[in-house]
Amino acid sequence: MESLHKINPFAKRESHSNVSITTYKVLTIISWLVSLITTFYYLVHAPHDDKYHGRTIWGQNSHYPTPFSLNKAIVGIYWVVLWILQVGYVWHLFSSSTETTQAAASVGSHFIFNNLLHFGFVMLWVRERFWLAELLLVVNFLNLNSLYLRHPTHVRAIHIPVVSGPLAWTFVALFWDGAAMVNARSLPAGIVANIFIWTFLFYGLFFIAVYKDYTVGLALSTLTAALGVHQFFLKVIALQWIFAFTIMAALFVLSLGVAYPAATGKSWSFRRSTGVVEEDRERAPLLDDN
């Protein structure tokens, strides 16, 4: 068992050797660049090896208008912010602080795996291989949930770009790809979608209530807004966009409710001052005078 622990890249370790950290630096940069460049390429270009099914990332989104189709502008902003934050995470691997470097390395294996799975997902999505793409999303969902459960308390500069940001996206992408996979355009599919969209709220509430993690709530709120905006323009007379905006608002407000005390160190107080002074406190000055 000890030998398996040593060779298992996902095993939790108290510290990492200099060789391991150097390996994480190299593989993290390579895998991140592969994921980034591939995504940018297929935002503009359709795959040349599949002329019948190949489309750009958002070309597939338009070709399969499902109840979980997303607004490309909001998702685009989400990913740009996430990529910028991930640059900050990579910087932590090169920090002069041993504690910072060790903390960044502790999530390195999961982050590298996430990058590779995202690369595979994009390659399959643009080629309309939705079933295989869904499989990769399921694997990544398990990977990121495992990462979260094992490392829920990292500093936000590591937690957001490596854990909560990719996790929220992967959760939403499961429905995005899944709806395209079954070509969910019928009335029964729409009714099922009206039910399943509420899992966005329950999943976000889990992290807000159990871990006091507002970052997952805000990330899911943003992506739910992307869903709501696209569904509104796709079909005005429908419940999906109404539910999406309701869930977005609920997650946003609840996330702020957790974020405010975390940022200010002050807890919410709804007690009103009545101006009533206790009898003993009122008499205290008189007793002192005697």
Beta strands, then each sheet from edge to edge (+ up, - down):
end
